[in-house]
Amino acid sequence: MPIRITLALIGLSLLTSCVSIEDRAPPVDDLFLSEARVSASEIDKLREGHKIYMNFCTDCHAPRQVDKITTRNWEEHIPKMFKKAELYPEEIELVTNYIKTAAAINQKLIAKRP
């Protein structure tokens, strides 16, 4: 009986701490663009960066919440992941730009999403 209760409590805590995919890696939609205030020439690049992030980065792990990626991760871990994903330099630039742009506005997006 105590094991069942423990498992139920763990399950409940996991459900209440879930973060949606949109909160982890916000899509480049109208809300994103209204907060990012980027030039028209950047929109397609941000969308492609999001697509790369969702297609390649999630091959090995769940998407990380973009505004929780630390400087240490950028310096130590992210380059290794890019290499493992076998991304071209142009793709690295696109996903890096997406993550940095999304990270700067993500908390505003979370607050505004229904």
The first five atom37 places (N, CA, C, CB, O) and aatype in JSON, in Angstrom:
{
  "aatype": [12, 14, 9, 1, 9, 16, 10, 0, 10, 9, 7, 10, 15, 10, 10, 16, 15, 4, 19, 15, 9, 6, 3, 1, 0, 14, 14, 19, 3, 3, 10, 13, 10, 15, 6, 0, 1, 19, 15, 0, 15, 6, 9, 3, 11, 10, 1, 6, 7, 8, 11, 9, 18, 12, 2, 13, 4, 16, 3, 4, 8, 0, 14, 1, 5, 19, 3, 11, 9, 16, 16, 1, 2, 17, 6, 6, 8, 9, 14, 11, 12, 13, 11, 11, 0, 6, 10, 18, 14, 6, 6, 9, 6, 10, 19, 16, 2, 18, 9, 11, 16, 0, 0, 0, 9, 2, 5, 11, 10, 9, 0, 11, 1, 14],
  "atom_mask": [
    [1, 1, 1, 1, 1],
    [1, 1, 1, 1, 1],
    [1, 1, 1, 1, 1],
    [1, 1, 1, 1, 1],
    [1, 1, 1, 1, 1],
    [1, 1, 1, 1, 1],
    [1, 1, 1, 1, 1],
    [1, 1, 1, 1, 1],
    [1, 1, 1, 1, 1],
    [1, 1, 1, 1, 1],
    [1, 1, 1, 0, 1],
    [1, 1, 1, 1, 1],
    [1, 1, 1, 1, 1],
    [1, 1, 1, 1, 1],
    [1, 1, 1, 1, 1],
    [1, 1, 1, 1, 1],
    [1, 1, 1, 1, 1],
    [1, 1, 1, 1, 1],
    [1, 1, 1, 1, 1],
    [1, 1, 1, 1, 1],
    [1, 1, 1, 1, 1],
    [1, 1, 1, 1, 1],
    [1, 1, 1, 1, 1],
    [1, 1, 1, 1, 1],
    [1, 1, 1, 1, 1],
    [1, 1, 1, 1, 1],
    [1, 1, 1, 1, 1],
    [1, 1, 1, 1, 1],
    [1, 1, 1, 1, 1],
    [1, 1, 1, 1, 1],
    [1, 1, 1, 1, 1],
    [1, 1, 1, 1, 1],
    [1, 1, 1, 1, 1],
    [1, 1, 1, 1, 1],
    [1, 1, 1, 1, 1],
    [1, 1, 1, 1, 1],
    [1, 1, 1, 1, 1],
    [1, 1, 1, 1, 1],
    [1, 1, 1, 1, 1],
    [1, 1, 1, 1, 1],
    [1, 1, 1, 1, 1],
    [1, 1, 1, 1, 1],
    [1, 1, 1, 1, 1],
    [1, 1, 1, 1, 1],
    [1, 1, 1, 1, 1],
    [1, 1, 1, 1, 1],
    [1, 1, 1, 1, 1],
    [1, 1, 1, 1, 1],
    [1, 1, 1, 0, 1],
    [1, 1, 1, 1, 1],
    [1, 1, 1, 1, 1],
    [1, 1, 1, 1, 1],
    [1, 1, 1, 1, 1],
    [1, 1, 1, 1, 1],
    [1, 1, 1, 1, 1],
    [1, 1, 1, 1, 1],
    [1, 1, 1, 1, 1],
    [1, 1, 1, 1, 1],
    [1, 1, 1, 1, 1],
    [1, 1, 1, 1, 1],
    [1, 1, 1, 1, 1],
    [1, 1, 1, 1, 1],
    [1, 1, 1, 1, 1],
    [1, 1, 1, 1, 1],
    [1, 1, 1, 1, 1],
    [1, 1, 1, 1, 1],
    [1, 1, 1, 1, 1],
    [1, 1, 1, 1, 1],
    [1, 1, 1, 1, 1],
    [1, 1, 1, 1, 1],
    [1, 1, 1, 1, 1],
    [1, 1, 1, 1, 1],
    [1, 1, 1, 1, 1],
    [1, 1, 1, 1, 1],
    [1, 1, 1, 1, 1],
    [1, 1, 1, 1, 1],
    [1, 1, 1, 1, 1],
    [1, 1, 1, 1, 1],
    [1, 1, 1, 1, 1],
    [1, 1, 1, 1, 1],
    [1, 1, 1, 1, 1],
    [1, 1, 1, 1, 1],
    [1, 1, 1, 1, 1],
    [1, 1, 1, 1, 1],
    [1, 1, 1, 1, 1],
    [1, 1, 1, 1, 1],
    [1, 1, 1, 1, 1],
    [1, 1, 1, 1, 1],
    [1, 1, 1, 1, 1],
    [1, 1, 1, 1, 1],
    [1, 1, 1, 1, 1],
    [1, 1, 1, 1, 1],
    [1, 1, 1, 1, 1],
    [1, 1, 1, 1, 1],
    [1, 1, 1, 1, 1],
    [1, 1, 1, 1, 1],
    [1, 1, 1, 1, 1],
    [1, 1, 1, 1, 1],
    [1, 1, 1, 1, 1],
    [1, 1, 1, 1, 1],
    [1, 1, 1, 1, 1],
    [1, 1, 1, 1, 1],
    [1, 1, 1, 1, 1],
    [1, 1, 1, 1, 1],
    [1, 1, 1, 1, 1],
    [1, 1, 1, 1, 1],
    [1, 1, 1, 1, 1],
    [1, 1, 1, 1, 1],
    [1, 1, 1, 1, 1],
    [1, 1, 1, 1, 1],
    [1, 1, 1, 1, 1],
    [1, 1, 1, 1, 1],
    [1, 1, 1, 1, 1],
    [1, 1, 1, 1, 1]
  ],
  "atom_positions": [
    [[0.81, -1.21, 0.0], [0.0, 0.0, 0.0], [0.85, 1.27, 0.0], [-0.92, 0.0, 1.2], [0.57, 2.16, -0.8]],
    [[1.87, 1.41, 0.84], [2.69, 2.63, 0.82], [3.35, 2.87, -0.55], [3.76, 2.55, 1.9], [3.52, 4.02, -0.96]],
    [[3.72, 1.8, -1.27], [4.34, 1.97, -2.57], [3.34, 2.56, -3.55], [4.89, 0.62, -3.1], [3.7, 3.42, -4.35]],
    [[2.1, 2.12, -3.5], [1.07, 2.66, -4.38], [0.85, 4.14, -4.12], [-0.24, 1.89, -4.21], [0.7, 4.93, -5.05]],
    [[0.82, 4.51, -2.87], [0.63, 5.92, -2.51], [1.82, 6.74, -3.0], [0.46, 6.09, -0.98], [1.64, 7.82, -3.55]],
    [[3.02, 6.22, -2.81], [4.22, 6.92, -3.26], [4.19, 7.11, -4.77], [5.48, 6.14, -2.84], [4.46, 8.2, -5.27]],
    [[3.85, 6.05, -5.5], [3.78, 6.14, -6.95], [2.7, 7.12, -7.4], [3.52, 4.76, -7.55], [2.89, 7.87, -8.35]],
    [[1.57, 7.12, -6.71], [0.5, 8.06, -7.04], [0.95, 9.5, -6.82], [-0.76, 7.76, -6.21], [0.66, 10.37, -7.63]],
    [[1.66, 9.74, -5.73], [2.15, 11.09, -5.45], [3.19, 11.53, -6.48], [2.74, 11.16, -4.05], [3.2, 12.69, -6.89]],
    [[4.04, 10.62, -6.89], [5.04, 10.94, -7.91], [4.33, 11.28, -9.22], [6.04, 9.76, -8.11], [4.66, 12.27, -9.88]],
    [[3.37, 10.46, -9.59], [2.61, 10.71, -10.81], [1.89, 12.05, -10.78], [0.0, 0.0, 0.0], [1.89, 12.78, -11.77]],
    [[1.28, 12.37, -9.66], [0.59, 13.64, -9.5], [1.55, 14.81, -9.62], [-0.13, 13.69, -8.16], [1.24, 15.81, -10.26]],
    [[2.72, 14.69, -9.0], [3.68, 15.79, -9.07], [4.19, 15.97, -10.5], [4.86, 15.53, -8.12], [4.45, 17.09, -10.92]],
    [[4.33, 14.89, -11.24], [4.76, 15.0, -12.63], [3.7, 15.69, -13.48], [5.07, 13.62, -13.21], [4.03, 16.51, -14.34]],
    [[2.45, 15.37, -13.23], [1.37, 16.0, -13.99], [1.27, 17.49, -13.72], [0.06, 15.33, -13.68], [1.01, 18.27, -14.64]],
    [[1.45, 17.89, -12.48], [1.32, 19.3, -12.14], [2.53, 20.11, -12.53], [1.06, 19.45, -10.68], [2.46, 21.34, -12.58]],
    [[3.66, 19.46, -12.81], [4.86, 20.2, -13.18], [5.12, 20.16, -14.68], [6.06, 19.67, -12.44], [6.17, 20.6, -15.14]],
    [[4.18, 19.62, -15.43], [4.37, 19.51, -16.88], [4.43, 20.89, -17.51], [3.23, 18.69, -17.51], [3.72, 21.82, -17.12]],
    [[5.3, 21.0, -18.48], [5.43, 22.23, -19.25], [5.11, 21.85, -20.69], [6.87, 22.87, -19.12], [5.64, 20.87, -21.22]],
    [[4.25, 22.63, -21.32], [3.83, 22.3, -22.68], [4.98, 22.47, -23.66], [2.64, 23.17, -23.1], [5.96, 23.16, -23.38]],
    [[4.84, 21.84, -24.8], [5.83, 22.0, -25.87], [5.93, 23.46, -26.28], [5.47, 21.12, -27.1], [7.02, 23.97, -26.51]],
    [[4.78, 24.15, -26.36], [4.79, 25.57, -26.71], [5.57, 26.39, -25.71], [3.38, 26.1, -26.81], [6.22, 27.37, -26.08]],
    [[5.53, 26.02, -24.43], [6.29, 26.75, -23.42], [7.78, 26.43, -23.49], [5.75, 26.42, -22.02], [8.62, 27.28, -23.18]],
    [[8.11, 25.21, -23.9], [9.52, 24.83, -24.01], [10.16, 25.41, -25.26], [9.65, 23.31, -24.01], [11.26, 25.95, -25.21]],
    [[9.47, 25.28, -26.38], [10.0, 25.72, -27.67], [8.87, 26.41, -28.43], [10.58, 24.52, -28.5], [8.21, 25.79, -29.26]],
    [[8.64, 27.68, -28.15], [7.48, 28.35, -28.72], [7.53, 28.4, -30.25], [7.37, 29.75, -28.17], [8.57, 28.7, -30.83]],
    [[6.39, 28.11, -30.9], [6.35, 28.19, -32.36], [6.46, 29.64, -32.81], [5.06, 27.55, -32.9], [6.08, 30.56, -32.07]],
    [[6.96, 29.84, -34.0], [7.09, 31.18, -34.54], [5.74, 31.54, -35.18], [8.27, 31.28, -35.59], [5.56, 31.49, -36.4]],
    [[4.81, 31.91, -34.3], [3.46, 32.27, -34.72], [3.26, 33.77, -34.54], [2.41, 31.47, -33.91], [4.21, 34.5, -34.26]],
    [[2.02, 34.22, -34.71], [1.74, 35.66, -34.6], [2.12, 36.23, -33.24], [0.28, 35.93, -34.87], [2.66, 37.32, -33.16]],
    [[1.82, 35.49, -32.16], [2.17, 35.96, -30.83], [3.7, 36.09, -30.69], [1.61, 35.0, -29.75], [4.2, 37.11, -30.2]],
    [[4.42, 35.08, -31.13], [5.89, 35.12, -31.09], [6.4, 36.35, -31.83], [6.48, 33.83, -31.72], [7.23, 37.1, -31.31]],
    [[5.88, 36.55, -33.04], [6.37, 37.66, -33.86], [6.0, 39.02, -33.28], [5.81, 37.55, -35.27], [6.75, 39.98, -33.43]],
    [[4.85, 39.1, -32.6], [4.47, 40.38, -31.98], [5.4, 40.74, -30.83], [3.03, 40.31, -31.48], [5.64, 41.92, -30.57]],
    [[5.93, 39.73, -30.15], [6.86, 39.98, -29.04], [8.3, 40.12, -29.52], [6.76, 38.85, -28.02], [9.07, 40.91, -28.96]],
    [[8.67, 39.37, -30.54], [10.07, 39.38, -31.0], [10.4, 40.64, -31.78], [10.34, 38.16, -31.87], [11.53, 41.12, -31.74]],
    [[9.42, 41.16, -32.47], [9.61, 42.38, -33.27], [10.84, 42.26, -34.17], [9.76, 43.6, -32.34], [11.78, 43.06, -34.08]],
    [[10.81, 41.27, -35.02], [11.92, 41.04, -35.95], [11.53, 41.52, -37.34], [12.3, 39.54, -35.99], [10.35, 41.73, -37.63]],
    [[12.53, 41.7, -38.19], [12.27, 42.14, -39.56], [11.63, 41.01, -40.36], [13.58, 42.61, -40.24], [11.73, 39.83, -40.0]],
    [[10.98, 41.39, -41.43], [10.31, 40.4, -42.28], [11.31, 39.37, -42.81], [9.61, 41.1, -43.45], [10.95, 38.2, -42.99]],
    [[12.53, 39.78, -43.05], [13.53, 38.86, -43.58], [13.96, 37.81, -42.55], [14.75, 39.63, -44.06], [14.53, 36.78, -42.92]],
    [[13.7, 38.06, -41.28], [14.09, 37.12, -40.23], [13.02, 36.07, -39.93], [14.41, 37.87, -38.97], [13.33, 35.04, -39.33]],
    [[11.79, 36.3, -40.33], [10.69, 35.41, -39.96], [10.92, 33.99, -40.46], [9.37, 35.94, -40.52], [10.83, 33.04, -39.68]],
    [[11.23, 33.83, -41.73], [11.45, 32.48, -42.28], [12.66, 31.82, -41.62], [11.65, 32.55, -43.8], [12.67, 30.6, -41.41]],
    [[13.68, 32.6, -41.31], [14.87, 32.05, -40.64], [14.51, 31.54, -39.25], [15.99, 33.11, -40.56], [14.98, 30.47, -38.84]],
    [[13.7, 32.29, -38.52], [13.28, 31.84, -37.18], [12.42, 30.59, -37.27], [12.51, 32.96, -36.47], [12.56, 29.67, -36.46]],
    [[11.54, 30.54, -38.25], [10.7, 29.34, -38.43], [11.56, 28.13, -38.77], [9.66, 29.57, -39.55], [11.31, 27.03, -38.27]],
    [[12.55, 28.32, -39.6], [13.44, 27.21, -39.94], [14.26, 26.79, -38.73], [14.37, 27.61, -41.11], [14.49, 25.59, -38.52]],
    [[14.71, 27.74, -37.93], [15.44, 27.42, -36.7], [14.59, 26.62, -35.73], [0.0, 0.0, 0.0], [15.08, 25.68, -35.11]],
    [[13.32, 26.99, -35.6], [12.39, 26.24, -34.75], [12.22, 24.82, -35.27], [11.02, 26.95, -34.67], [12.23, 23.86, -34.5]],
    [[12.07, 24.7, -36.58], [11.9, 23.38, -37.21], [13.13, 22.5, -36.94], [11.66, 23.54, -38.73], [12.99, 21.32, -36.61]],
    [[14.31, 23.06, -37.1], [15.54, 22.3, -36.83], [15.58, 21.89, -35.36], [16.8, 23.14, -37.19], [15.9, 20.74, -35.04]],
    [[15.27, 22.82, -34.48], [15.27, 22.53, -33.04], [14.34, 21.36, -32.72], [14.86, 23.77, -32.23], [14.71, 20.44, -31.99]],
    [[13.14, 21.41, -33.28], [12.16, 20.36, -32.99], [12.51, 19.04, -33.68], [10.78, 20.82, -33.43], [12.2, 17.98, -33.13]],
    [[13.12, 19.07, -34.84], [13.42, 17.84, -35.58], [14.73, 17.17, -35.17], [13.45, 18.14, -37.05], [14.8, 15.95, -35.11]],
    [[15.74, 17.95, -34.89], [17.04, 17.37, -34.61], [17.32, 17.26, -33.12], [18.13, 18.19, -35.26], [17.78, 16.22, -32.65]],
    [[17.04, 18.31, -32.38], [17.37, 18.31, -30.95], [16.52, 17.29, -30.19], [17.16, 19.71, -30.36], [16.97, 16.71, -29.2]],
    [[15.31, 17.09, -30.64], [14.42, 16.17, -29.94], [14.63, 14.71, -30.34], [12.98, 16.56, -30.18], [13.93, 13.83, -29.84]],
    [[15.58, 14.45, -31.23], [15.92, 13.07, -31.54], [16.53, 12.38, -30.31], [16.91, 13.0, -32.72], [16.36, 11.17, -30.12]],
    [[17.23, 13.15, -29.49], [17.93, 12.58, -28.34], [17.27, 12.89, -27.0], [19.35, 13.07, -28.31], [17.45, 12.15, -26.04]],
    [[16.52, 13.97, -26.92], [15.9, 14.37, -25.64], [14.68, 15.23, -25.91], [16.91, 15.12, -24.74], [14.48, 15.72, -27.02]],
    [[13.88, 15.4, -24.88], [12.73, 16.3, -24.98], [13.24, 17.72, -25.19], [11.82, 16.21, -23.69], [14.35, 18.04, -24.77]],
    [[12.46, 18.56, -25.84], [12.93, 19.93, -26.03], [13.14, 20.63, -24.69], [11.94, 20.73, -26.89], [12.29, 20.56, -23.8]],
    [[14.24, 21.28, -24.57], [14.53, 22.06, -23.36], [13.79, 23.38, -23.44], [16.07, 22.3, -23.2], [13.56, 23.92, -24.52]],
    [[13.41, 23.9, -22.3], [12.75, 25.2, -22.27], [13.79, 26.24, -22.65], [12.11, 25.5, -20.86], [14.8, 26.39, -21.96]],
    [[13.55, 26.96, -23.74], [14.58, 27.81, -24.34], [15.12, 28.87, -23.39], [14.03, 28.47, -25.55], [16.3, 29.21, -23.47]],
    [[14.3, 29.39, -22.51], [14.8, 30.41, -21.6], [15.5, 29.81, -20.37], [13.65, 31.29, -21.15], [15.92, 30.54, -19.47]],
    [[15.62, 28.49, -20.34], [16.34, 27.83, -19.25], [17.7, 27.3, -19.7], [15.49, 26.67, -18.68], [18.42, 26.69, -18.91]],
    [[18.06, 27.53, -20.96], [19.37, 27.1, -21.46], [20.4, 28.1, -20.95], [19.39, 27.0, -23.04], [20.36, 29.28, -21.29]],
    [[21.32, 27.61, -20.15], [22.28, 28.49, -19.48], [23.49, 28.8, -20.36], [22.75, 27.86, -18.18], [23.73, 28.14, -21.38]],
    [[24.23, 29.81, -19.96], [25.48, 30.14, -20.65], [26.43, 28.96, -20.63], [26.14, 31.36, -20.0], [27.12, 28.69, -21.61]],
    [[26.46, 28.25, -19.52], [27.33, 27.07, -19.41], [26.95, 26.02, -20.46], [27.25, 26.45, -17.98], [27.82, 25.43, -21.09]],
    [[25.64, 25.81, -20.65], [25.2, 24.88, -21.68], [25.67, 25.32, -23.06], [23.68, 24.74, -21.67], [26.13, 24.51, -23.87]],
    [[25.54, 26.62, -23.33], [25.97, 27.13, -24.64], [27.47, 26.89, -24.83], [25.66, 28.64, -24.76], [27.9, 26.5, -25.92]],
    [[28.23, 27.11, -23.8], [29.69, 27.0, -23.94], [30.18, 25.56, -23.94], [30.36, 27.76, -22.83], [31.12, 25.23, -24.66]],
    [[29.55, 24.68, -23.15], [30.06, 23.33, -22.98], [29.29, 22.26, -23.74], [30.08, 22.99, -21.54], [29.89, 21.4, -24.38]],
    [[27.98, 22.3, -23.66], [27.18, 21.19, -24.15], [26.6, 21.39, -25.54], [26.09, 20.94, -23.2], [26.58, 20.45, -26.34]],
    [[26.13, 22.58, -25.84], [25.46, 22.82, -27.11], [26.37, 22.51, -28.31], [24.98, 24.26, -27.18], [25.91, 21.86, -29.26]],
    [[27.62, 22.94, -28.32], [28.47, 22.59, -29.47], [28.59, 21.08, -29.69], [29.86, 23.17, -29.28], [28.63, 20.62, -30.83]],
    [[28.64, 20.31, -28.62], [28.72, 18.85, -28.74], [27.43, 18.3, -29.36], [28.97, 18.19, -27.36], [27.47, 17.38, -30.18]],
    [[26.3, 18.86, -28.95], [25.02, 18.39, -29.49], [24.88, 18.73, -30.96], [23.85, 18.99, -28.7], [24.37, 17.92, -31.74]],
    [[25.34, 19.92, -31.35], [25.29, 20.28, -32.76], [26.12, 19.31, -33.59], [25.79, 21.73, -32.97], [25.72, 18.88, -34.67]],
    [[27.29, 18.96, -33.06], [28.16, 18.02, -33.77], [27.49, 16.65, -33.88], [29.53, 17.89, -33.03], [27.51, 16.02, -34.94]],
    [[26.9, 16.19, -32.78], [26.23, 14.89, -32.77], [25.06, 14.87, -33.75], [25.73, 14.56, -31.35], [24.82, 13.85, -34.4]],
    [[24.36, 15.97, -33.87], [23.21, 16.06, -34.79], [23.67, 16.23, -36.24], [22.31, 17.23, -34.38], [22.86, 16.18, -37.16]],
    [[24.96, 16.42, -36.43], [25.55, 16.6, -37.76], [24.9, 17.75, -38.52], [25.42, 15.31, -38.56], [24.54, 17.63, -39.69]],
    [[24.75, 18.87, -37.82], [24.17, 20.05, -38.45], [25.24, 20.81, -39.23], [23.53, 20.96, -37.4], [26.41, 20.86, -38.84]],
    [[24.81, 21.4, -40.33], [25.69, 22.26, -41.11], [25.81, 23.61, -40.4], [25.14, 22.44, -42.57], [24.93, 23.97, -39.61]],
    [[26.88, 24.36, -40.67], [27.04, 25.68, -40.01], [25.82, 26.59, -40.19], [28.27, 26.38, -40.56], [25.44, 27.31, -39.27]],
    [[25.21, 26.55, -41.37], [24.03, 27.39, -41.62], [22.87, 26.97, -40.71], [23.6, 27.3, -43.1], [22.12, 27.81, -40.22]],
    [[22.72, 25.67, -40.5], [21.65, 25.17, -39.62], [21.93, 25.54, -38.17], [21.51, 23.64, -39.76], [21.01, 25.88, -37.42]],
    [[23.18, 25.48, -37.77], [23.57, 25.87, -36.41], [23.22, 27.33, -36.18], [25.09, 25.62, -36.16], [22.71, 27.69, -35.12]],
    [[23.51, 28.17, -37.17], [23.19, 29.59, -37.05], [21.68, 29.81, -36.93], [23.73, 30.36, -38.27], [21.24, 30.63, -36.13]],
    [[20.9, 29.07, -37.71], [19.44, 29.22, -37.66], [18.87, 28.79, -36.31], [18.8, 28.39, -38.78], [18.05, 29.51, -35.73]],
    [[19.3, 27.64, -35.81], [18.75, 27.16, -34.53], [19.25, 28.02, -33.37], [19.14, 25.68, -34.3], [18.51, 28.26, -32.42]],
    [[20.48, 28.48, -33.45], [21.02, 29.36, -32.4], [20.23, 30.67, -32.36], [22.52, 29.64, -32.64], [19.87, 31.14, -31.28]],
    [[19.97, 31.24, -33.51], [19.21, 32.49, -33.57], [17.8, 32.28, -33.03], [19.16, 33.02, -35.02], [17.28, 33.12, -32.3]],
    [[17.17, 31.16, -33.4], [15.83, 30.87, -32.89], [15.85, 30.76, -31.36], [15.28, 29.56, -33.51], [15.04, 31.4, -30.69]],
    [[16.76, 29.98, -30.83], [16.79, 29.75, -29.38], [17.05, 31.06, -28.63], [17.88, 28.71, -29.01], [16.38, 31.34, -27.63]],
    [[17.98, 31.84, -29.09], [18.28, 33.11, -28.4], [17.12, 34.1, -28.49], [19.55, 33.75, -29.0], [16.82, 34.8, -27.53]],
    [[16.47, 34.15, -29.65], [15.32, 35.04, -29.81], [14.17, 34.56, -28.93], [14.87, 35.11, -31.3], [13.55, 35.35, -28.21]],
    [[13.87, 33.27, -28.98], [12.78, 32.71, -28.18], [13.05, 32.83, -26.69], [12.55, 31.24, -28.55], [12.14, 33.11, -25.92]],
    [[14.29, 32.63, -26.29], [14.64, 32.71, -24.86], [14.37, 34.09, -24.3], [16.1, 32.34, -24.65], [13.94, 34.23, -23.15]],
    [[14.61, 35.11, -25.1], [14.44, 36.49, -24.63], [12.97, 36.85, -24.4], [15.05, 37.45, -25.64], [12.68, 37.74, -23.61]],
    [[12.06, 36.17, -25.07], [10.64, 36.53, -24.97], [9.77, 35.42, -24.39], [10.11, 36.9, -26.32], [8.56, 35.61, -24.24]],
    [[10.33, 34.29, -24.06], [9.51, 33.13, -23.71], [8.61, 33.34, -22.5], [10.4, 31.96, -23.45], [7.46, 32.89, -22.52]],
    [[9.08, 33.99, -21.47], [8.23, 34.19, -20.29], [7.02, 35.07, -20.63], [9.04, 34.82, -19.14], [5.94, 34.86, -20.09]],
    [[7.2, 36.05, -21.51], [6.06, 36.86, -21.95], [5.06, 35.99, -22.73], [6.55, 38.05, -22.84], [3.85, 36.13, -22.57]],
    [[5.59, 35.09, -23.57], [4.71, 34.22, -24.36], [3.93, 33.28, -23.46], [5.52, 33.42, -25.39], [2.74, 33.07, -23.66]],
    [[4.61, 32.71, -22.46], [3.94, 31.81, -21.52], [2.79, 32.52, -20.82], [4.94, 31.26, -20.49], [1.71, 31.96, -20.65]],
    [[3.04, 33.76, -20.4], [2.0, 34.51, -19.7], [0.81, 34.85, -20.6], [2.59, 35.79, -19.14], [-0.31, 34.98, -20.12]],
    [[1.05, 34.98, -21.89], [-0.02, 35.38, -22.8], [-0.76, 34.23, -23.45], [0.53, 36.24, -23.85], [-1.87, 34.41, -23.95]],
    [[-0.17, 33.02, -23.45], [-0.82, 31.89, -24.1], [-1.98, 31.41, -23.22], [0.2, 30.72, -24.37], [-1.88, 31.41, -21.99]],
    [[-3.1, 31.0, -23.87], [-4.24, 30.51, -23.1], [-3.93, 29.2, -22.38], [-5.45, 30.32, -24.01], [-4.78, 28.65, -21.68]]
  ]
}
